[in-house]
Amino acid sequence: MSVRARLRRSSAVALVSAITAGSALLLTACDPSGDSTGAQPAGTAPARTTPTAPTAPAGTASGTPTTPTTASAAPSAPASAAASSPARQQPSAAPTRAAAVNRTRGTGLTVSDGTRYVVMDGQVVDFGTVVRDLAWSPDGKRAAFIDGNGNLETSDPDGGHQVLVARAPSGVTWSHPTWQVFVPSENDAAMYLQPKNNLQFTAEDHGTLRLLTVPAEGGAPQQLGLGNFSDDDAKPLPDTGNLWPNGAGRYGSSTYANRNDGQVYLRDDYLRQQGGAVTKGSQPDLSDEGDLVFVRSVDGHDHLFTKTGGYDGPERDLTPQATADCTEPVFSPDGRTVAFRAPDGIYTVPAKGGAPVKISDTVGLPAYRS
């Protein structure tokens, strides 16, 4: 079953297209208050383990999280990749309690801001190493991130049991990892479908962007296959300029953007590698039900849009009254909420539409842990 077929099963969701002028996306008017009582920096993470991981092939390329031209706000700076990089950055202090946490407790929302500290469930967790572009496995038991040396690592949620998955070649920048996990059912096993536990990420090699994949337990990264849908008129998909992958769904599907053509793409890896362009935008995320959220520039500001019901489904602006850039959106595990980054912190908005609510003053990359 292809993504196209599966996505068409998703019913179109009626989205509220009008958010009142006095509501949240006058971002400075959002309520910054929240229950941060009792939120404290967690203890220093246990010592990391760094088994030797194979080095990525020297010719393997990658991509920064630079937005396509349709989005005006750049995401957080990518890790500086280099085998010869100096020691990891060690910020001197955790973010302040009230400013960092606000309303994250009980939401599953985490925020990584390029330091060693991660806002998580009403706490500020010290991972003991720089954490960039944090992403969670579907079961929430492992984190993947780019460390201070630009390498790909995984760890437990408290930063312990860190594993070096792969080292970035000198001069190559890696960013924005995402998990691809597939656990075959009995019927899937009968079709000889194999389980998957991979990490996909973007990488930049002297300005050339590509998507790479590597087993989550470690290995040599390889370029991610991007096959076309089996339509008679299908054009070859671009294999460079791709960035910002996000995986979802039990079949290991994913979405990504292309910096060169400004398109959002879907990729299906069920029976075969298939995919195609969906819409104009950047920084996409995919829900387990096959809905998309992405960024598109409107009247000088970056807005969040959803697309439901598959390739031909309707699109709705979730932030029609935005007076500042809304970027880096991510679905909650149940697909009902979208978290996003604004210039003054992290907000959430119902996926069906509504008033955005500020949830953290920390400015960084939002992600949901199941």
Secondary structure as UniProt FT lines:
FT   HELIX           3..7
FT   TURN            8..9
FT   TURN            21..22
FT   TURN            24..25
FT   HELIX           27..29
FT   TURN            37..38
FT   STRAND          41..44
FT   TURN            58..59
FT   TURN            69..70
FT   TURN            83..84
FT   HELIX           97..100
FT   TURN            102..103
FT   TURN            105..107
FT   STRAND          109..112
FT   STRAND          117..120
FT   TURN            121..122
FT   STRAND          123..126
FT   STRAND          132..136
FT   TURN            138..139
FT   STRAND          143..146
FT   TURN            148..149
FT   STRAND          152..155
FT   TURN            157..158
FT   STRAND          163..167
FT   TURN            170..171
FT   STRAND          172..182
FT   HELIX           186..190
FT   TURN            191..192
FT   STRAND          196..205
FT   TURN            206..207
FT   STRAND          208..215
FT   TURN            216..217
FT   STRAND          222..223
FT   TURN            232..233
FT   STRAND          242..248
FT   TURN            249..252
FT   STRAND          253..258
FT   TURN            259..262
FT   STRAND          263..269
FT   STRAND          273..280
FT   STRAND          282..286
FT   TURN            288..289
FT   STRAND          292..298
FT   TURN            299..300
FT   STRAND          301..307
FT   TURN            311..312
FT   STRAND          315..317
FT   TURN            320..321
FT   STRAND          327..331
FT   TURN            333..334
FT   STRAND          337..342
FT   TURN            343..344
FT   STRAND          345..350
FT   TURN            351..352
FT   STRAND          357..360
FT   STRAND          365..368
//
